């Protein structure tokens, strides 16, 4: 069978949460209706839990701005079917003291602080929306073998030997981005030597639409509310060896350890389904764009999950890149012109870097066992909790997001 070579304006590699959202948001723009886009994805999305089942292992805490972006991208009608779990309160406290902070949607003048959602459900809904767009050329599930620069464009060689060409490549292929590697973009990396243990549990007391987080010196433990009033998704940050031991220990022993680490705030807990863990790394690409390759989401940056901001930063990337590309096209410039790439990089790299350093700093602060630092962080948390308008302003700023 003869091999083919097809030409496009843009190739999007990776159609996970961020890649799919980018394609859908761009296609909403009138100037992009005739844009020739190839979407390449190695695997199909995982199957979400049924309506009467507990959530899967991976969830996302979406900011109100991320929710608005996703609904505007075409998910508004499907949104209730995704079993979103809005949370109106967030309670954070220090295990080694009396410092605690309470964020309230009511005090911030909003309906909710954010929305918890099962990743598999959201990814499936986005993928369905992408595949319904007859104007896209979709290659999935489709592996590829090479990406190389040609004369005026990039050539992506698929595993079947066929080739796709475009002057602009959007890399949304995750933290271990092969596109980033082949484009020669270096990345700075920090290994926390920790793993995040994830699972879903049921508990005696209702979660009250509250995201709970206790800071231990081994790392934060979060109980994130699902759509069921007595079920939560767990993200427990632990040293790598300890995390693996907790995943391997008998169920009853794990349940007891988890409830104890959480100070039994929601009573006894029972494990629902599997446990898993994943390594925690922070990394930041030295460039977000280089010679027609643009990185978005985890391909550009990955962050400690302490504040649950990873996917929200990715969606802010989407909004900024779409804005830059549309403005460039309206100015009469080609899609692959470097102006939009520079504008996007300026808009996002500094903000993402600031968030990454802040999360690393918080992790070091709460992991410290130095008595002086323990006293200072508890005094700081108490002062912040009593700060009134200052706390309210910071909460509102975080809810609004930044571009």
Secondary structure, 3 states (H helix, E strand, C coil): CCCCEEEECEEEECCCHHHHHHHHHHHCCHHHCCCCEEEECCCCCCCCCCCCCCCCCCEEEECHHHHHHHHHHHHCCCHHHHCCEEECEEEEEECCCCCEEEEEHHHHCCCCCEEEEEHHHHHHHHHHHHHCCCCEEEECCCCEEEEEECCCCEEEEECCCCEEEECCEEECCCCCCHHHHHCCCCEEEEEEEEEEEEEEEEECCCCCCEEEEEEECCEEEEEEECCCCCEEEEEEEEEHHHHHHHHHCCHHHHHHHHHHHCCCCCCCEEEEEEEEEEEEEEEEECCCEECCEEECHHHCEECCHHHCCHHHHHHHHHHHHHHHHHHHHHCCCCCCCHHHHHHHHHHHHHHHHHHHHHHHHHHHHHHCCCHHHHHHHHHHHHHHHCCCHHHHHHHHHHHHCCC
